[in-house]
Amino acid sequence: MAFRRWKRSQVVPGRRYRTGTGLVEVESVDAAQAREAGYASAGELLAGLRGDPALPVYRIRLRRIDGPDPREELARAASLTEADVATITAGLARMDTSSSRRPWTGAVLALIADRPGIVSTVLAEAMGWERQDFKQHVRRLKELGLTVSLDVGYRLSPRGESYLNYPRTR
């Protein structure tokens, strides 16, 4: 169980989220009930929470998901079908058109392919972006299984390499 102060709920029941220790699934989100959560009072619960005291407090019931990270399994899948390529292409196109930086996906994938293991600060600078913004965009590529995070920098996953090298007829 977790408690958060938010203007509005930031999680959705039934969805899975990554944490520093693995995957969790949100079972429910509702208004906090301090005593039910093991606190002596609402004041005790609220005293330990960060954020604006004027914001509502949400109770999030979580369930740990055992097993491998689906992104890692996806990233290892180097053999692509035409349907896989079409799905990836459509996903990248959605990212490009929904972003104020459009189009960006091809440039970021090419940069990572050309400069694996380079610190994100340098890669962001090469794109003319702030580091955190760059990292957020790379995480979106990782969701499609196209990139892998290294101790320093990134590299294309086997799936990402296969996608970039997939023969396309135009």
Secondary structure, DSSP 4 states (H G I P E B T S, - for coil): -EEEE-SS----TT-EEEETTEEEEEEEEEE--TTTTT-SSHHHHHHT--S-TTS-EEEEEEEEE-S--HHHHHHH-----HHHHHHHHHHHHHHHHHSTT-S-HHHHHHHHHHSTT--HHHHHHHHT--HHHHHHHHHHHHHTT-EEE-SSSEEE-HHHHHHHH-----
